[in-house]
Amino acid sequence: MLGNPAAGWTAPVAGVRGGRVIGAAGVVLGLALGALAIARVTVAERRAGEQPSQSAQPQPSSVLVVENRTSGLRTWEVGPGMTPVVLLHGYGGAPEEWLPFAQTILIAPNRRFVFPQAPEITVPPDGPAGGRAWWRLELASYRSPATQGLPDMSRARPEGLERASMRVQQLMTDLRERLGHRAGRVILGGFSQGAMIVAELAFRSAEPLEAIVLLSGTPVDEESWLQGMRLRRGLPVFISHGRHDDVLPFSGSARLQQTMRDAGLQVTWLPFEGGHETPAEVVVALNHFLGAVEARRRDGGGSAR
């Protein structure tokens, strides 16, 4: 999940169903945000029972909420461009949690942020009441002494993972049909469980992608991902993880970044001194990465696969 709930705020929201604008209104959105200072932007997993933070944060001026026909997923979208940067929230999270990052993550003017809402609803004790999930994670069932009691999913094939990945791939079709961008121009990223979906889609499908972003995720069914990595040679990847993460093991991302590098992907790896979060230093490095991806495209580079 991205942060903790913060004070509600009002932003103009336009609704779209099936590609048609169906209305616009001022809607109060309860954002799940971490404690952020001017020099620090944090994304953190929410656990059941956590109390909300009341920090005031910068917000985008308008949000488009879209019901996507093929995937059935609802998306929160920010920006006038027609080429998507799709970011998937974590377990127990919500798409609104990404909205402050639309002010701090820098994208080209021809792009827009797309924040999908996961299809399932979490209930305590397996996540906060009313949160969203890509599938029921049940992390406790994967705990391992080899990772100091944290989950090790590297040999697991969770029920629901493939189905969730297929829903996101269907969303890629929805976006191409609605926005009209060229195949292979999507930047796909995610935090925690969202990062697992991103890697699953990248390494077990032929979906054309321009780059991927993996924030505080973990390897899942690692052997099958390795086979797919070989077909993604040259794909730009940004991956970060906190050394003191107490939700998903740092060692998993450290191993994954090296495996991707050995397979020929163009990996930017940022370990940091922190927990299950996305601090300002990660956002700064991510902005450099996204700038390099745009420069690569202008210089004639293309999507991998």
N, C-alpha and C positions, 0 to 999 in steps of 0.2 A: 504494500500500500504506500501511497505518497503522503506521508505526514499525518497530522492530527486535525480534527475539525476546528475551524476557526469561526470567528463571527460572520454572520450572514452578510451578503452584500447584494446590491441590485445592479443588474446589467441588462441592456437591451438584448433580448433573445428572440431570434426568428425561428419559427418551426418549419420544417420541410418534411413532407411525406411523399415517397415515391417520386422525388425530384421536383415537387411543386412546393412553393412557399405557401404555408397555410395560416400564417399569422405572425405578429410580432408583439411582444409585451415586455414590461419590466418584470423580471422574475428574481426573487430572492433565492440565492443558491448558498447552501451550507457547504463551504469548502473544507476539505481535509488538508491541513497544511502543517508543516513542522514549524518549530520556533525559528524564525528567520531574523537575522540582523542585517544591517546594510551590507556588511562584507560577507554574509553567509546565507546561502539558500539551501534548505535541507528538504530531502524527501525521505521519509522513514515509514516503516511498516507499522500499521496500527494494530494493536492487540485489543481483545475484548476488555471493556471496562476502563480504558484510558480516558482521562478528562480532556476536554477541548482547550486549546490555546486560544488566546484572544488577540494575537498579534495582528496589527494592521499591515496589509500587504498591497503592493501594486496589482491592479487587475486590468485585463484587457477591456476595451470600451464596448465591444459587442461580441456575441457568441451566436453561431448558427447551430441549431440542434436539428439533426437529420435522422429520419427513419430510413434505413437502407433496405431496399427491397429484397435483394438476393440473399444476403447474409442474415437479415433480420436484426442486425445490430444497430443500436442508436449511437450516433457520434456527435460530439461537441466539436465545433470547428471554428477556427480563428484565423483571419487573414484573407486578403482578396485574391491570392494566387490560385492557380488551378493544378499545381503539382504538389502532392501531399508529402508531409512529414508526419507519419503515423506513430503515435506513442501509446503503448499499452500500459495501463496501471497494474499495480500488484494485487495480491490476494487481500480481500477485505476492503479494497479501495473503491475509487470512483473516478470517472473521467474528469470531473471538475477540479480534482486535485492538481491536474496539469496546468490549469489556467494561469496561475502566477508565472509559470515557466514560459508562457507565451510572451512575457515581457523580458525575460532574461536569456532565453535560448534564442540566438540570432539566426534567422533564415533568410534566404534570398527573397526579393519582392515578388517573384513569380510563384512562390510556394505558399501553402497554408498548413497550419497545424490541424491534424485530425486526431481526436481523442476518443476512442471507442469505449463503450460501456460493456463490461463482461456480462455474459448471459445469465449466470447463476447468482443466487443470493446467499450470503453467509449467515449462519446462526451460531451463537455461543454454544459450547466452548470452542468450536472450531472456527474462530473468527468473530468479528464484531457483528452485532445485530444490524441487519440492513446493508451490510457491505456487499460488494460484488466480487465474484470469482470466475476465473476462466474454467476451472473445474475444482471439485472438492479436493483440497491439497493434502490434508491429514499428514502434516510434516512429522508428527511424533512417530509414525510408523516407519520412518526412514532413519531414525537416529542411530548413530554408529560410534563405537569407541574410537574408530580410526579418525574421526573428525571431532574429537573431544565432546561427543554427545550431540553434535549438530547433525542435521539430516545429510545423508549421502544418497543421492538419487541417481548416481552415475550408471548403475546397472538396472535401474527400474524402468518399467514401461507403464506409467500410471494410466488407469482407465480414465478417459476423458481428455487426455493430452492431444491425441490425434484429432478428435472431434473439434476441440477448441481451435487447433491450428487450421483446420478446414474452414471454420467459420471466418477466421481472419483472412484466409485466402479468398473466400467468397467476397469479403469486404473489398479486397483489392479490385475485383471485377466490378463491384458497385461503383467504386471511385473512378475507375477508367471510363465507365459508361456515362457517369454523371458529369465528370470534370473534363474529360477529353484529353488528358495528358498522355504522352507517349509511354508505352510499356517499358519498364526498366528504369523509370525515373523516381520511383518511390524510395524514400528513406524510411526504414522501419525500425522502431526501437521499443524498448520496454524496460520496466523496473521490476525486479524480483520475479514473481510468477509471470509477469508480462515478458520479461527477458527470456524465460524458458520457451514461451510460445514463439518469440522471434527466432530463436536458434532452431527450434523444431521446424518452423516453416522454411527457414533458409537452407537447412541441411537435409530436409526430407521432402522437398518439393522442387519443382522447376520454375517457381514464381520468379520472374525477373526483378531484381532489386538493384538499386544504385549503391546502397550502403546499409549497414545495420548497426544498431546501438544497443549494447547489453549492459544494463546498470544493476549491479548487485544481484545477479542471477546465480544459477548453478547448473552444471551439466546433468542432463537427463538422458538415459539410454545412450551413453557416450559412444559406444561402438558404432551404432547406426549413424550418429552425427558425423563420426570420423569418415565414414564412407561418402557422405554427402559433401563434406568439406573439400574433397579433392575436385569436385565439379564446380566449386566456387573460387577457384584460384584467381587472385587479383582483387577479390571483393574487399572494399574498405570496411573495417570493423573498428568501432570504438567500444572498449570494455573497461569498466571500473568496478572496484570493490573495496570496502573498508576492511582494514586489517583486524579490527575488533568487532566485526559483525557477529552478533549473537543469535541471528536468525538463520542465515545460510553461510556455509563455511567459506572463508577467504581462499582456502587452498583449492577449492573447486574452480573458481574463476582464474586463479593463477595458473592452474594446469590447463584449463580450457584455452587461455590466451596463447600459451606456448604450442598447444596442439594445432590451433588455427594458423599460427605463424609457420609451423613446420609444414602445413598443408599448402602453403603458398598464398594465404590471405594477407592483405595489408592491414596489420593490426596496430592500433594505438591503444596501449595499456596504461591505465592510471590507477595504481594502488594508492590508498590514502589512509591517514590516521583517523579512523572514525568507525562508526557502526553501520547499521543497515539504513543507509541514507544516501542522499546526493548533495554534498556540500558545494559551496561556491567554487572551490578549486576544480571540481569536476565539470561544472557548468562552463567555466572559462576554457578548460581544455576541450570540451565538447564543441564550443564555438569555433575554436581553431580547426578542429577536425571537419566540421561542416563547411567551413570556408575552403579547406583543401579539397573536399569533395566537389564543390562548385567549380573550383579552378581546374580540377581534373577533367570535368565534363567539358569546360570551355576549351581545354587543350586537346580534346578529342578522345578522352577515355570514355568507356561505356560501362553498362551494367555487366555484372558477372552472371552468366547464364541467361 
